[in-house]
Amino acid sequence: MRKFVIAILLAMPLIMQAQTVLTPEQQLEKAKQEAQAAKEAVKEAKKAAKRAAAEAKKAAKDKAKQAEKARIEAEIERANKEAARYKMEAEMIKKKARQTVEDAQKAVAGSSSGWSIPDNSANESNQRSGSQQKSVSSKVTMPKTDKYDSKYLEGGVPQDADGKVVFTLDLKAPGKTAKQIYDITYQYLDELTKGENQLNSHIALVNEEQNIIAARYTEWLEFSKSFLSLDRTEFDYTLIAKCTDNHLELTMSRIHYDYEKGRPTHMSVSADEWITDEVAINKKKNRLRPLSSKFRRNTIDRKDEIFSQISYRLR
């Protein structure tokens, strides 16, 4: 009996295997089912791939839209900033023009008659008769001065009764009428507006009845220049010329600096705030303070250059 049971146990795998053997018809049916299942799986895979492609396309389209939207918003922001800058510059130009008019009228004790705006487009051909003009380049070579020259120290930057920085040239021109001096000075001031470093300079007002010229200049004032760097500031100032027989009074005033515009270190400051004796010279009165020294020195040099040029023409 024991042997019989053992024999049955040993034969069971063979019996099970015999029971799982399919008939040809069953094998065919099974193969058809597996083929159908595979076909359905392929269909589902294609659908999934199509959905994934559509989702990827939509995501890419949405991303492109977002990028385009961000680009447009950035353009709008830049345009708004540019418009604000132009508006601010326009307001500044208007303000400077008003200041020039005020200065010019002060020069003749508030007189408001006889003033006109010159046709600057015709200035190049405006050669006035009766004036004997000496040819001189717009950039006169000035003698080099040591940065510790006494002309930069106390008294080098005069101020008027209101504390405003005003440089004045009182020049004798023997043998010349007010009209002759006016014509020579006008031509020089006009040529000055066309110099290589000029940005927005023009003769703003004239009074031919009283022989007065008011001009506003915006130019680059260079501190240092090399192959690798350029240190400079926008330099604004007003020149007013009062011409009388045998005499010219020329003033430089309304001086303003716009340094490193568009940078985090941008500084907008007037000469009244920045280059006066009180601000720019040390307590011992023997040295310029570092921060404002280059502004004071170069302003004095530029003033000397202009005054020297007009003096040469009126010799």
C-alpha positions, 0 to 999 in steps of 0.5 A: 500500500505504501509503495502504491501511494508513493507511485501515485505521488510520483506520477501526479506531475505527469498526470497534470501535464497531460491534462494541460495539453491543448487540442489544435482547435484550442491552440488556434483559439488561444492564438487568436485571443492572444493576437486580438489582445496584442492588437488591442494593446497596439491600439491603446498604445497608439492612442496613448502616444497620440494623446501624449503628442497632443499634450506635448504640442499643447504644452509647447504651444502654451510655453511659446505663448507664455514666452511671447507674452513675457517678451511683449510685456518686457517690450511694453515695460522698456517702451514705457521706461523709454517714454518716461525718459524722453518725457523727463528729458523734454521737461528738462529741456523746457526747464533749461529753456525757461532758465535761459530766458530768465537769465537773459532777461535779468541781463537787461534788468528784466526787459522783455522786448526785442527778444527772438529765437534765431534760425539755427538751421541757417547759422552756418551761412550767416556771415555777418558783414562789417566784422573782421573775424580771426579764424581759430579752431573750435578746440584751442590747445590750452597750456597744461596746468598742474592739478595742484595749480592755485587757480583751482583753489580758493576763489577759483569758482566765484559765486553771486549774491545768491550763492550761484556759480557764475564765471564772468569775462569782462573783456575790452575790445577797443575800436569795435562797436557793439554790433561788431562785437555782437556779430563776432560773438554770435558766430563763435557761440554758434560754432561752439554748438557744433563742436565734437562733444556737443549733445544738445546745444543751441543759441536760445535767444537773441536781442539784436536791439540790445546786442545780447545773446543767450545760448544753452550748451549740453556737451561731454566734459571728459575727465580721462580717456584711455584705450580701455576706459572713458570717464566723462559727464554730461555738462550743461551750462548757459552763456550770456553775452552782453555787447556794448561799444568796446566791451564784452561781458560774457557769463557762464552760469546754470552749470549742471553735471549728469554723471554716469547716467543710466548706471547705479552710480548716476549722479545729477548735481549742480555746480552750486552744490558740488564745486564751490570753495566750501564743498570742494576745498579742504579746511586748510584751503590747500587741496581739493577734495577727491570726489569733486576735484575732477569736476572743479578742475575740468569746469575751470579748464573748460571755462578758460578755454571758452573765454580764451577763444572768444578773447582771441577773436575779439583782439 
